[in-house]
């Protein structure tokens, strides 16, 4: 997951998002088993792609998927397994911001 996101600056936003879209159903199905480091990598990956998204008006990650439900499952898991309150809040913030960064069309400028 993180490798596909990290490839974004090199291969472009669209190909990176296409790879991640294929992984998201599996990510959601495994959400209840993720360890803290895995949640952190997912959150960082989504944040990186959000940064790319702000500089590119390419496609959205969450096309035809329920972003809010997927993110809430990941957030719930973070609340269960991330023991540091500060790290937990940071991961949850990154995940929740990803819904906005990857779900809405940017306004025309």
N, C-alpha and C positions, 0 to 999 in steps of 0.2 A: 504494500500500500504506500509506504513512505517512499519507496524507490520510484514508483510511478509519479508521485507528486514532485519529487526532487528532479525528475527528468524534464519537468515542465519548462524551465528556463532554456533548456537545450533543444528539445524536440517541438516545443510550442504548446500553448495552452490546450488547443483542441485535441491533439493526440493523447496528451496526458489525461484529460478529462474522460476521453473514451475508454482508456484503460481502467480508470477508477470507477466509472459507471458499471463496468462489468464486475468489479470487486465489491460494490456496495451491498448487493443482496447477501453475499457471503459474510461481509462485515457485520451486517445487521443480525444475521442468524448466529454469529459467534459472540455478539456483544456481551452476553451474560457470562462468558468465560474469559474475557480479556483481563490481563494483568495491568497494573498501573503504568508500566513502561509502554505497553501497547496502546493504551488510551492516550498517553502523552504523544506518541508518534503520530497517531491518527489526527489528534488535535493540531499538532504542528504542521502536518501535511495539508490539512484543510486551510490553515492560516496562510501558508505559503501560496497555495493556489488562489486564495482570496486576494493576496497582494498582486499576483499576476493578473487576476481578473480586473482589478482596478485600472491596470494599464492596458488592457486588451478587452475589447467588447465582444469576445468570443462566446461560445456556448456556455450553458449553465451545467453544473455538475448534477443537480437534482432533477433533471428532466424525467418525467413519468415516474417519479419516486416520491414517497412521503418523507421529505427532509425532516420535518418536525418530529415524526415518530422515530426515525432512525437516530437522530441526535438525542432525543429524550432517553432512549434505551442506553446510549453510550454515557449520557450524563448520570443516569441512575446507577450504572455500573461504577462510574468514577466515585459516586457518593459511597458505594459499598466497599471499595477496595483501596482508594487512595487515602492513606492515613494522615498525611499532612494537610491540614485545612487550607493552607495557602496554595499548595500545589493543586488540590482538588478544585478550589475556586478558579484557579487559572485555567485548568483543563476545561472545566465546564463553560467558562466564558468563551474560550476559543471555539468550542464545539457549537455553542448557541449562536455566536456571531457568524459561523459558517453558513447557517441557514439563510441569513440575510445576504451574505456575500455571494452565495452560489445559487440563489433562487430567484432573484429579481433582475429584471432588465434594467440596465442603467438608463437614466433619463437622457434624452438627446441634448447635446450641448450646442 
